[in-house]
């Protein structure tokens, strides 16, 4: 008997536990604000011991939550998130995001460049204040 699947509506939100919510909020608003992201809401978490701040993308409705970590440090390429990618419409938007990163002194992992494997895929990789890798990319997909 074939199982009927129901498609999801995509990822609604991702929450990050960060060392300094203020520093992370400033980073993400600087990087993503010009792309249509804004602080949407703040409220106590389910634990009742901290507040979560949500940024929302006005175009897609996707949300990114920032909450204080209990401690520890993020380590790139250990268990956890490898990177988070945000798609934009054009190479110029990728370039502008790169300029904002340079202006704020963010650690750029890879400046904007064409992907070696995917045609017309142009991406920037930068580390947030905790070392979480963020990708800003544009991709002109082949017409079907």
Protein Blocks (a to p, Z undefined) as FASTA:
>chain_A
ZZdddddebjfbdcdddfblmlmmmmmmmmmmmnopacfbdcddfkopaccdddddfkno
pacdddddfbdjddehiacdfbdcdddfbfklmmmmmmmmmmnopacfbdcdddfkbghi
acdddddfkopacdddddddddZZ
